[in-house]
Amino acid sequence: MIFRLIKLCATIGAICIPMIVHAAPITWDTAQDSSGSGDVSTNGSVVEAVNLTSAAGTIIVNGVEFTNSDSIFPNSARPEIDFLAGETTGDSDYDALLEGLDYGGGASFSFDLENLVVGVLYEIQVWFADLRDCCSGRNMYYGDGVTSVMLNASAGGFGQYAIGSFVADSTGQALYLQADGFPNVHLTAYQVRTVPQLQTLQVHTVPEPGTLFLLGLGLAGMGLYRRNH
């Protein structure tokens, strides 16, 4: 059923991200205009960082090492195309991240973020930039199959990025992409990070029954003490 819906979306060009049964909910912050290397999150520890280009090697942006890759989508990245259209952020490393792009798979596509640990809180950051005259102003949706965030290819002059968070419910997390009115999905770069400082928020769970029993005894004892004194 999911793949039939994906095929239908691709055929009619609809903005529909199919319902998913194996993706944890992603809570997205508001999309931000890309401006400089400080956009690259350094929260927690990096699990995976990918610059979607056919160029070999890696690049380091704001201390984060991105692996160059064009293996996610069926079509190859276009190394001969500068998706920044000659513009520059003033930071050559960030330019190298934004000027590449990989695409393909139709108007709807998904791939798995891997090597996750169940119950751990993760942060995901995605970028979309395309300043070419033919394609600036395009919108892409990224999400978990139920909720999504929209990125504009040329907003702010260098496209946009967004950061989301999710608690892994399996060792893989599906990321779903939807193109708005054009034939193939696009993605410039992404990274996945653990966020240990936020994981402490998950520790405050309901106490074990034994703990509740001891707490109740303590409160009862305090009540008796106050009545007798």
RAPE-V336659 format. One record per helix or strand of 3 or more residues. SS is the DSSP state (helix for helix, strand for strand). FROM is the first residue (numbers start at 0). TO is the last residue. If there is no record, write none. Layout:
SS:FROM:TO  SS:FROM:TO
This chain:
helix:1:11  helix:36:38  strand:44:51  strand:57:60  strand:63:68  helix:91:97  strand:107:112  strand:120:127  strand:138:142  strand:147:151  helix:154:156  strand:159:166  strand:172:178  strand:188:193  helix:195:201  helix:208:227
